[in-house]
């Protein structure tokens, strides 16, 4: 199993969710986050535009899936989140060693 973790622009959240739903993704978690990246200029003056803080607002998207689905879901998420501008975000794929469904106590790949 793998966990797909993506940091995307908040304005792209609905498009990403709709794309994942169309692909049959059974669920995802989304969290508003703040951070910084290379989108800012060296002096820190120009990043996304006028901001109250020096941090960019992003949405962290988390999806756990079977190994066989990770490539398709990762690509779909990235395509739906893409604007073509600096600061679009990143997608990471992490290993998941086990999972437990709390209601049924099933474990492993059957959980996702």
Legacy VTK file of the C-alpha trace (Angstrom):
# vtk DataFile Version 3.0
C-alpha trace
ASCII
DATASET POLYDATA
POINTS 112 float
0.000 0.000 0.000
1.009 3.608 -0.537
-0.045 6.969 0.816
-0.282 9.782 -1.688
0.316 13.157 -0.041
-0.159 16.257 -2.145
0.117 19.960 -1.417
-2.158 21.865 -3.793
-3.610 25.338 -4.249
-6.902 25.805 -2.347
-8.650 26.947 -5.535
-7.972 23.536 -7.104
-9.374 21.450 -4.225
-12.832 20.895 -5.729
-11.373 19.896 -9.118
-9.016 17.421 -7.452
-11.813 15.880 -5.365
-14.099 15.548 -8.389
-11.344 13.901 -10.437
-10.513 11.436 -7.653
-14.196 10.561 -7.188
-14.586 9.874 -10.914
-11.631 7.486 -10.654
-13.288 5.540 -7.848
-11.130 6.766 -4.974
-13.120 5.686 -1.891
-11.986 8.578 0.291
-9.413 11.277 0.927
-8.466 13.636 3.720
-7.901 17.338 3.162
-6.322 19.773 5.563
-5.592 23.483 5.166
-1.868 24.093 5.723
0.637 26.926 5.418
4.184 26.683 4.215
6.838 28.129 1.985
8.658 26.941 -1.086
10.678 28.126 -4.029
7.757 30.142 -5.407
8.896 33.152 -3.361
11.558 35.502 -4.683
14.917 35.569 -2.808
13.927 38.650 -0.791
10.598 37.071 0.193
8.681 40.031 -1.233
6.904 38.380 -4.168
5.361 34.960 -3.820
1.687 34.281 -4.505
0.881 37.972 -4.411
-0.117 40.200 -1.524
-0.303 38.185 1.675
-0.776 38.913 5.330
1.828 36.294 6.282
5.029 35.165 4.572
3.499 31.708 4.101
1.542 30.288 1.205
-1.840 28.743 1.962
-2.150 25.228 0.561
-4.344 22.161 1.011
-2.763 18.859 2.036
-4.539 15.939 0.332
-3.993 12.392 1.635
-5.112 9.196 -0.095
-4.116 5.613 0.741
-4.290 3.081 -2.078
-3.144 -0.299 -3.291
0.198 -0.321 -5.091
-1.506 -1.083 -8.419
-3.473 2.193 -8.319
-0.819 4.613 -7.120
0.478 5.702 -10.529
-2.978 6.465 -11.984
-4.234 8.237 -8.878
-1.045 10.264 -8.461
-1.134 11.410 -12.076
-4.839 12.265 -11.927
-4.367 14.285 -8.749
-1.423 16.197 -10.223
-3.245 16.897 -13.492
-6.362 18.163 -11.708
-4.278 20.433 -9.441
-2.084 21.874 -12.186
-2.342 25.514 -13.247
1.068 25.737 -14.914
2.235 28.499 -12.570
4.984 28.415 -9.976
3.676 27.280 -6.616
1.241 24.665 -7.955
2.467 22.253 -5.281
3.958 18.787 -4.989
2.844 15.151 -4.787
4.687 12.594 -2.668
4.201 8.835 -2.450
4.992 7.136 0.857
4.994 3.460 1.840
2.215 2.212 4.124
3.147 -0.959 5.987
-0.279 -1.846 7.357
-3.821 -0.571 7.904
-6.699 -1.465 10.220
-10.387 -0.739 9.640
-11.521 0.189 13.143
-15.141 -0.894 12.617
-14.438 -4.351 11.150
-10.873 -4.904 12.391
-9.885 -6.013 8.874
-6.233 -5.388 8.062
-4.002 -4.938 5.048
-5.038 -4.178 1.473
-8.707 -4.967 2.154
-8.920 -1.765 4.208
-8.248 0.615 1.310
LINES 1 113
112 0 1 2 3 4 5 6 7 8 9 10 11 12 13 14 15 16 17 18 19 20 21 22 23 24 25 26 27 28 29 30 31 32 33 34 35 36 37 38 39 40 41 42 43 44 45 46 47 48 49 50 51 52 53 54 55 56 57 58 59 60 61 62 63 64 65 66 67 68 69 70 71 72 73 74 75 76 77 78 79 80 81 82 83 84 85 86 87 88 89 90 91 92 93 94 95 96 97 98 99 100 101 102 103 104 105 106 107 108 109 110 111
